[in-house]
Amino acid sequence: MKPVTLKQIAETLGISITTVSKALKDYPDVSKKTKALVKDLAQTLNYKPNAFAVNLRTSESKTIGIIVPEIVHHFFSNVIKGIISQAEKKGYLVIILQSNESYELEKKQINLLLDKRVDGILISLANGTADFKHLTEVVSQDKPLVMFDKIAKIVKCSKVVIDDRKAAYSATQHLIDTGCKRIAHFRGPLLPQNSIDRFLGYKKALLDNGFPYDPSLVYICECGDMSFDEGKLNASKLLNDHDDVDGIFINTDMVAIGAITEFNKRGVRIPEDIAIVGFSNWFMSSAITPSLTTINQPGFEMGKKAFKQLYKELKAIKKNKSKAIKTITLETILVKRDSTK
């Protein structure tokens, strides 16, 4: 059955299409009796406004795009939930795309969202993204762009982040405060800003406490997906390379859980032999044995803040005002569990 139109309602009631439209929008120059007749008939016929036509008139699509490196990921799924919780309240449809940590795919997805005339874009960058022309193109079109978690500092747009250096410093300081003397770091790939900042936070904590920085104690998760298997692999390498390491700060919880699994297999006692601090506070962090001390990264709150900032910029553009670009920094906390003393 074809959708019911304003014309059909108008012809049934013997009034103009304009009057029907005004009645449905509660215009004051339409009588209460006419409004009631129009609304009753519209409900009976299950009339739905033509969203496409409305969007053409308002120059809005009422859709936004989200690009994340991975959807089936505890942190990013929480961010998405936070975005959707706010977007639905404002009547926005959310298109969710996964870049698979691929720069080329990320570029295609940006172009796809622009072709679809989305009102704004929220993005966490792929690990492989080193060129930002596709993002500056979004900004040049005066399209609201908000980055979260993995960002590019040189792109002039709003960002929602945590202080990764401060959080990594806190994680490393906790290992020092609990008696660790030789602390390794399992870091992410070289490109993402958050991976860089977590490494710098780790290094600064060592130097501030009079510990020498030893680059041989830094293990890069080179595959880029920060996986369970990389945690196992780097744990095995560490045991082969160094027999004096008594603490590790690990870039993400999934890698940390892989490391704990390998240490358990090899008879390494945690935290007696090696203490471990992870990053993110995934749901598995409290389920692994021993439970993982970690930095809590507020994904749901990050999603909410990212959409709210995007919405502020959308409203500013609609009112022909300049949008205020902001960087919003959320607080993190250290969650102490059994993997540290």
Disulfide bonds with the S-S distance in Angstrom:
none
